[in-house]
Amino acid sequence: MRHPRSDPPHKGEGGRRAPTDPRITAGIVALAAIALLIGGAFAGLILEGARDLSGAASAFDPYLLRVVRFTLWQAALSTLLSVVPALFVARALSRHPRFFGRGFILQLFTVPLALPAIVAALGILALYGRAGYFAAIAGQSWPDVYGLSGILIAHVFFNLPLATRLFLEALGTVPADQWRLASQLGMGARAAFRLVEWPVLRAALPGVAGLVFMLCITSFTIVLILGGGPAATTLEVAIYQALRFDFDPARAVTLTLLQIALTFAVVLALMRLGANVTGDANLPVAPRRYLSAGPTETALNAILIMLALLFVAGPMAATVAAGLGADLGRLAGESAVRQATLTSVILGLLAALLSVTLSLSLIMTRRALSLRRRPSARSLLEHATDTGAGFVLVVPPIVIGAGWFLLLRTVSDDFAIAPVMVVTVNAVMAMPFAIRAMRPAYDAASERHERLCAQLGISGWNRLLLVDWPSLRRPLATGFAFAMALSLGDLGVIALFGSDSVQTLPYLLLARMGSYRTADAAGLALLLGAVCLALVVAADWLGRGEKS
Amino acid sequence: MRMFLSRLVPALGVAVSILTSPASAQDKLTVYTYESFTAEWGPGPLVKKEFEAECGCSVDFVSVADGVALLNRVKLEGASTKADIVLGLDTNLTAEAKASGLFVPHGPVAENNVPGGWSDDVFVPYDYGYFAVVYDTEKLKNPPKSLKDLVEGDATDKIVIQDPRTSTPGLGLLLWVKSVYGDKAPEAWAKLKPKVLTVTPGWSEAYGLFTKGEAPMVLSYTTSPAYHIVAENTERYQAASFEEGEYLQIEVAGITTTGAKNPLAAKFLAFMTGPKFQNVIPETNWMFPAGKTDKPLNPAFDRLVKPAKTLLFSPEEVAANRKAWVDEWLEVMSK
């Protein structure tokens, strides 16, 4: 029997001793799946691109330097503006667990992920644009939103809700005993934040900031539409151009590697911000109860939550209003729409299921590995299961899609492969979200139960079902909801693999927009948002489980 | 792992394809095209019905986002492509398509009436249209009368254009400006730049912004107003007529090396240039038919802008210069 933390650490133990913990095997399988997906795509492109490498070298020109500078600058600003307010919004939400409509706000916060960029952009412009609501009030003095400001508004719209929910998950892991202690010691809001909340938030910060940064660095449609011109271009656009117009795989791979390297450098820097928290190893005896906030704080929190809600709900309300103008009855009666809705829901559920399974494997592996080692020595495998998986996000879907297309074209039927590719790629792309949502809870639960399990010899499925499941239920639902929302809104993978047999809602939406049917497109956007919200509500309900 | 996956993936794929595609033993023609062609309101369903009745075969459409994606898809698939026919490339892509070696010369087809008499041994035109600046009559009382007007006009009247790196109309405007201004194109772009509200990745986004009222002008087609007149019964959106002329876009189809083995492919091209196909085009694809139709076009089409001059670079010129011209554009627009 293995005693956590008491194992004498061996240098390079992974090499000499086979890992006995099934959790580690699970993680290795999940990592292998990711590596296969990305490696396969790169292999396909490199095999094709090796014939002509000139494009790879010519990628480095002065324009690229400008693109890189702008990409990093907008991503850094977007991250800062999303993550810092999210810390406080999450804290405010966690302080008021019975806030009216709290559950609904959180569910609503998942929906932006499912909205295709053009829908979100139109929603944002309905408020902030030249023909928007604010411009109508402010008149001529309303500044043009196109440019960096437009990009930032859109990125905060997408990422503030995401970061808020992830921070809230982290805050949920603060042991009830700590709250009781804080209450007994008569801690005020400031002291409680510093001593109780900040340590957990700080631990989650690098991961969440890294995730948001990756999403912003790869932003494509938003940057092009709201950026106001090619001065605002991201690397992702250059990659897309290399594959789409120039069909230059060598160049696309080079630029993708550059994008990964840049992100890696930033994420490495972010890690320094973080800290590891020592969770509570005891079973909580105190009932879950937060500090009661004073009237001033309650008012401030309410204002903060309202502001965040208005900011996020505004563009969504505009989307709903536009959607209600469509002939919804006719749309609902169309077989193409019904078929696309069904396809979207099935692909989304499958992708989310796969994503959560893979993510959980990685989280368990990471935890098992970190229990085995000395505090200072993190192995490469542990890093890979942690931040490594996140880098999936900076590999553009078009690269994965095109690479696999090239690789598989001789082996199989491309059309038949489409649904499989869509599910797999979306599942892997959603993993970083699911991991961030689930890891704090798993680690906290493990801190409490690890010794008990070791003493009683509970492991494998038994442990997962009997010990981990109750505390993982809710975060699993969150992770599932995120993964599903993300796959529901996917356009990158489906655009390449989609054929007439696999049409999803966003795909249909874009097709309608592409043939003058803007009202139909607005109606479909409403439908997509509603489907997403319904699924998120369902996932939440299933995850609620026992009363806490 | 790899072995397992390489078996599992095709197996799953086959399972899915059995579920999704009706099996047919009869002769089959596979046509790759773009989405709006096969959509239920597009020409696809009618074309399929007409041709299937004529040939006693079945037609399978496979659609991707647009012409560029179409060429990429065929290139990605290479010689193993399932496409017999690729329908929906424009003349800016044909040189590149020919260079791929995936297309074969076509058989006899009916004569086309494309302005300037475009003809080619491999690709056959099925429709054409002109790029145009479409404006909102409620927002813009004095639309520009020439490209020069647009370039030098009041910077408060904004236009939404598309990125030539990612979209066909975007490339169209680039070529339009080039054909009017020649070497002076960079200066023209520098003057136009303050009037450009934003540059979108594709036509849909630009047209969406335009109809939402974000800008009074958008780069689109001379035929766009016909859609609003026929389908929405409104004359609010009109195309501006430019003294220098309008740039032409010709949409073509060709037979692939796969299609060379399928006798139906040549039959389809002959059918495509005939009236049964051409009748369908105007009010489903919102372009001008490239061949004879049985009936005159809807009167809405007569009210459209008639270009003073047709501008067009040859496919070879575009293929040879596209990269340099796009870089030139980028240099000015990204400052």
Boltz contact constraints between the chains, C-beta under 6 A:
constraints:
  - contact:
      token1: [A, 32]
      token2: [B, 1]
      max_distance: 6.0
  - contact:
      token1: [A, 118]
      token2: [B, 205]
      max_distance: 6.0
  - contact:
      token1: [A, 125]
      token2: [B, 214]
      max_distance: 6.0
  - contact:
      token1: [A, 129]
      token2: [B, 214]
      max_distance: 6.0
  - contact:
      token1: [A, 130]
      token2: [B, 214]
      max_distance: 6.0
  - contact:
      token1: [A, 131]
      token2: [B, 213]
      max_distance: 6.0
  - contact:
      token1: [A, 131]
      token2: [B, 214]
      max_distance: 6.0
  - contact:
      token1: [A, 146]
      token2: [B, 198]
      max_distance: 6.0
  - contact:
      token1: [A, 221]
      token2: [B, 201]
      max_distance: 6.0
  - contact:
      token1: [A, 224]
      token2: [B, 201]
      max_distance: 6.0
  - contact:
      token1: [A, 225]
      token2: [B, 200]
      max_distance: 6.0
  - contact:
      token1: [A, 225]
      token2: [B, 205]
      max_distance: 6.0
  - contact:
      token1: [A, 228]
      token2: [B, 198]
      max_distance: 6.0
  - contact:
      token1: [A, 229]
      token2: [B, 199]
      max_distance: 6.0
  - contact:
      token1: [A, 229]
      token2: [B, 333]
      max_distance: 6.0
  - contact:
      token1: [A, 230]
      token2: [B, 330]
      max_distance: 6.0
  - contact:
      token1: [A, 230]
      token2: [B, 333]
      max_distance: 6.0
  - contact:
      token1: [A, 230]
      token2: [B, 334]
      max_distance: 6.0
  - contact:
      token1: [A, 231]
      token2: [B, 334]
      max_distance: 6.0
  - contact:
      token1: [A, 241]
      token2: [B, 165]
      max_distance: 6.0
  - contact:
      token1: [A, 244]
      token2: [B, 68]
      max_distance: 6.0
  - contact:
      token1: [A, 247]
      token2: [B, 75]
      max_distance: 6.0
  - contact:
      token1: [A, 405]
      token2: [B, 76]
      max_distance: 6.0
  - contact:
      token1: [A, 409]
      token2: [B, 77]
      max_distance: 6.0
  - contact:
      token1: [A, 409]
      token2: [B, 80]
      max_distance: 6.0
  - contact:
      token1: [A, 412]
      token2: [B, 10]
      max_distance: 6.0
  - contact:
      token1: [A, 412]
      token2: [B, 13]
      max_distance: 6.0
  - contact:
      token1: [A, 413]
      token2: [B, 13]
      max_distance: 6.0
  - contact:
      token1: [A, 416]
      token2: [B, 13]
      max_distance: 6.0
  - contact:
      token1: [A, 416]
      token2: [B, 14]
      max_distance: 6.0
  - contact:
      token1: [A, 416]
      token2: [B, 16]
      max_distance: 6.0
  - contact:
      token1: [A, 416]
      token2: [B, 17]
      max_distance: 6.0
  - contact:
      token1: [A, 417]
      token2: [B, 13]
      max_distance: 6.0
  - contact:
      token1: [A, 419]
      token2: [B, 16]
      max_distance: 6.0
  - contact:
      token1: [A, 420]
      token2: [B, 9]
      max_distance: 6.0
  - contact:
      token1: [A, 420]
      token2: [B, 12]
      max_distance: 6.0
  - contact:
      token1: [A, 420]
      token2: [B, 13]
      max_distance: 6.0
  - contact:
      token1: [A, 495]
      token2: [B, 65]
      max_distance: 6.0
  - contact:
      token1: [A, 499]
      token2: [B, 62]
      max_distance: 6.0
  - contact:
      token1: [A, 500]
      token2: [B, 63]
      max_distance: 6.0
  - contact:
      token1: [A, 501]
      token2: [B, 20]
      max_distance: 6.0
  - contact:
      token1: [A, 501]
      token2: [B, 21]
      max_distance: 6.0
  - contact:
      token1: [A, 511]
      token2: [B, 35]
      max_distance: 6.0
  - contact:
      token1: [A, 511]
      token2: [B, 39]
      max_distance: 6.0
  - contact:
      token1: [A, 513]
      token2: [B, 204]
      max_distance: 6.0
  - contact:
      token1: [A, 513]
      token2: [B, 208]
      max_distance: 6.0
  - contact:
      token1: [A, 514]
      token2: [B, 36]
      max_distance: 6.0
  - contact:
      token1: [A, 514]
      token2: [B, 204]
      max_distance: 6.0
  - contact:
      token1: [A, 515]
      token2: [B, 36]
      max_distance: 6.0
  - contact:
      token1: [A, 516]
      token2: [B, 227]
      max_distance: 6.0
  - contact:
      token1: [A, 518]
      token2: [B, 208]
      max_distance: 6.0
  - contact:
      token1: [A, 518]
      token2: [B, 211]
      max_distance: 6.0
